[in-house]
Amino acid sequence: MNNHWDEVFGKPEYHYGTKPNDFLKQFIEGQGFRGRMLLPAEGEGRNAVFAAKNGWTVEAFDSSVEARKKALALAEKEKVKIVYNTHSIENFVVKNEYFNAAALIYVHIPRELRREFSLRLWESMTIGGKLVIEVFAKKQLLRNTFGPKDESLLYSLEEIEKDFSCFRTEYIEAKTIALGEGNGHTGEADIIRFIGRK
């Protein structure tokens, strides 16, 4: 898996572009405060850099060394600082009640790891901290375009509410949207959006 993402992110272009995910952008712009944000499996840094430009203190990680290089290059270009570590979801270490927000943007975690990871995220967040999720729904598989080709890596509304049940659901919706995120995500997509609160 790591080698696959190093190959994808090792090319000169930014595979998912350099602009932030729309849902996360709306969340960041709509918050009346700034704090510490965690971005797991952040890829090439588009969301981390946007959050940092908007006053958040950002920590991100990804299993891909190439992703980290490009994220730090983007941060330097945009004149912001981000902390970016290289490790997997499985190796995420809890910082007790540290983050005010976390975002899983197209982070497709195997079903058997989701519950455990959600609990570690919950432990890492402050009371009132918010979790923002945008992922592909299982219906996306029928499009045969982009996104994981393994149904167990895709989500349903019921799975999100169950696997992330340690967070109180503030918003959840399944919808079809037009994605325009670099070469990697361009076209119609079936997605699920979620905001939960600790």
Legacy VTK file of the C-alpha trace (Angstrom):
# vtk DataFile Version 3.0
C-alpha trace
ASCII
DATASET POLYDATA
POINTS 198 float
0.000 0.000 0.000
2.759 2.409 0.953
4.629 1.710 -2.294
1.445 2.350 -4.276
0.940 5.774 -2.688
4.627 6.661 -3.020
4.258 5.919 -6.737
1.076 8.038 -7.011
2.457 10.972 -5.013
5.988 10.731 -6.424
4.918 12.380 -9.692
5.419 16.139 -10.176
1.720 17.089 -10.306
-0.456 17.134 -7.203
-2.699 14.109 -7.733
-5.678 15.637 -5.876
-4.769 19.243 -6.618
-3.688 21.940 -4.176
-7.088 23.373 -3.275
-8.808 22.156 -0.096
-11.737 19.779 0.003
-14.955 21.852 -0.241
-16.629 20.321 2.825
-13.585 20.882 5.031
-13.207 24.400 3.621
-16.802 25.186 4.637
-16.174 23.766 8.102
-12.993 25.798 8.635
-14.549 29.028 7.371
-17.636 28.483 9.502
-15.850 28.019 12.821
-15.706 30.937 15.215
-12.463 29.718 16.733
-9.072 28.326 15.753
-7.163 25.606 17.535
-5.225 22.414 16.875
-6.315 20.226 13.945
-5.295 16.656 13.114
-5.310 15.421 9.506
-4.679 11.664 9.220
-3.674 10.187 5.848
-3.358 13.758 4.570
-1.647 13.016 1.262
-0.011 15.971 -0.478
-1.074 18.592 2.049
-3.857 20.571 0.377
-6.129 20.500 3.433
-3.356 20.927 5.990
-1.996 23.998 4.231
-5.456 25.563 3.912
-6.158 24.997 7.614
-2.789 26.523 8.553
-3.450 29.541 6.320
-6.698 30.029 8.230
-5.076 30.113 11.637
-5.161 26.489 12.748
-2.145 24.739 14.258
-1.904 21.651 12.076
-0.527 18.176 12.590
-0.811 15.703 9.727
0.467 12.258 8.891
0.543 9.813 6.003
2.249 6.506 5.297
3.777 7.937 2.097
7.175 9.615 2.250
6.502 11.218 -1.153
3.239 12.725 0.125
5.071 14.322 3.043
7.694 15.868 0.729
5.030 17.488 -1.432
2.971 18.649 1.553
5.981 20.388 3.101
6.878 21.931 -0.268
3.315 23.272 -0.590
3.443 24.653 2.956
6.722 26.410 2.193
5.292 27.863 -1.012
2.249 29.176 0.884
4.448 30.427 3.755
2.811 28.398 6.525
4.091 25.859 9.045
2.646 22.383 9.462
3.875 19.373 11.424
3.808 16.329 9.140
4.786 12.850 10.322
5.190 9.624 8.378
3.321 6.651 9.800
0.190 4.597 9.238
-3.300 4.768 10.749
-2.407 1.686 12.817
0.597 3.465 14.345
-1.225 6.638 15.347
-0.340 7.514 18.965
-2.934 9.222 21.136
-2.279 12.707 22.531
-4.854 12.895 25.292
-7.394 15.724 24.864
-5.078 17.671 22.562
-6.843 18.391 19.252
-9.838 20.694 18.804
-10.733 19.175 15.429
-9.800 16.292 13.153
-10.673 15.605 9.533
-10.790 12.347 7.593
-10.969 13.426 3.965
-11.175 10.369 1.703
-9.469 8.258 4.344
-10.687 4.758 3.566
-9.896 2.662 6.605
-10.457 -1.110 6.570
-13.648 -1.884 8.475
-11.850 -3.922 11.140
-9.656 -0.917 12.090
-12.294 1.833 12.108
-13.751 1.357 15.569
-10.374 1.215 17.286
-9.077 4.228 15.364
-12.216 6.244 16.102
-11.724 5.624 19.820
-8.111 6.796 19.597
-9.267 9.913 17.749
-11.888 10.524 20.446
-9.259 10.231 23.191
-7.017 12.680 21.316
-9.671 15.376 21.101
-10.753 18.002 23.592
-14.294 18.113 24.958
-16.410 19.754 22.264
-13.851 18.844 19.598
-15.275 18.063 16.154
-14.587 15.284 13.670
-15.184 16.057 9.979
-15.483 13.185 7.505
-15.947 13.030 3.730
-15.588 9.599 2.170
-16.861 7.556 -0.742
-20.088 5.630 -0.242
-20.415 2.001 -1.294
-22.436 3.148 -4.340
-19.254 4.728 -5.732
-18.026 1.246 -6.625
-20.751 1.000 -9.295
-19.349 4.019 -11.110
-16.050 2.217 -11.775
-14.204 5.553 -11.932
-12.157 6.644 -8.914
-12.064 5.674 -5.265
-11.268 2.283 -3.691
-12.247 -0.788 -5.689
-12.716 -2.831 -2.497
-16.193 -2.484 -0.956
-14.815 -3.082 2.543
-12.915 0.222 2.247
-16.096 2.145 1.368
-18.763 3.379 3.781
-22.495 3.368 4.465
-24.395 5.799 6.683
-25.025 2.996 9.164
-21.347 2.028 9.322
-20.208 5.578 9.975
-22.741 6.064 12.746
-21.727 2.735 14.296
-17.958 2.902 13.807
-17.742 6.516 14.986
-20.477 6.245 17.625
-18.169 7.618 20.330
-18.831 10.993 18.652
-22.265 12.611 18.887
-23.618 13.042 15.355
-24.242 16.684 14.438
-24.643 16.164 10.701
-24.633 13.185 8.361
-25.669 12.991 4.709
-25.185 10.774 1.679
-25.228 12.637 -1.614
-23.975 12.749 -5.178
-21.605 15.618 -5.937
-19.354 16.802 -8.758
-15.773 16.463 -7.595
-12.954 18.522 -9.061
-9.888 17.625 -7.039
-6.928 17.290 -9.371
-6.605 14.338 -11.728
-7.417 11.897 -8.937
-10.989 13.008 -8.209
-12.760 14.511 -11.224
-16.367 13.695 -12.025
-19.580 12.681 -10.283
-19.163 10.837 -7.005
-21.326 9.218 -4.345
-20.105 10.408 -0.985
-20.983 10.594 2.697
-20.356 13.654 4.859
-20.325 13.569 8.649
-19.627 15.959 11.506
-19.424 14.563 15.022
-18.684 16.181 18.379
-16.886 14.809 21.408
LINES 1 199
198 0 1 2 3 4 5 6 7 8 9 10 11 12 13 14 15 16 17 18 19 20 21 22 23 24 25 26 27 28 29 30 31 32 33 34 35 36 37 38 39 40 41 42 43 44 45 46 47 48 49 50 51 52 53 54 55 56 57 58 59 60 61 62 63 64 65 66 67 68 69 70 71 72 73 74 75 76 77 78 79 80 81 82 83 84 85 86 87 88 89 90 91 92 93 94 95 96 97 98 99 100 101 102 103 104 105 106 107 108 109 110 111 112 113 114 115 116 117 118 119 120 121 122 123 124 125 126 127 128 129 130 131 132 133 134 135 136 137 138 139 140 141 142 143 144 145 146 147 148 149 150 151 152 153 154 155 156 157 158 159 160 161 162 163 164 165 166 167 168 169 170 171 172 173 174 175 176 177 178 179 180 181 182 183 184 185 186 187 188 189 190 191 192 193 194 195 196 197
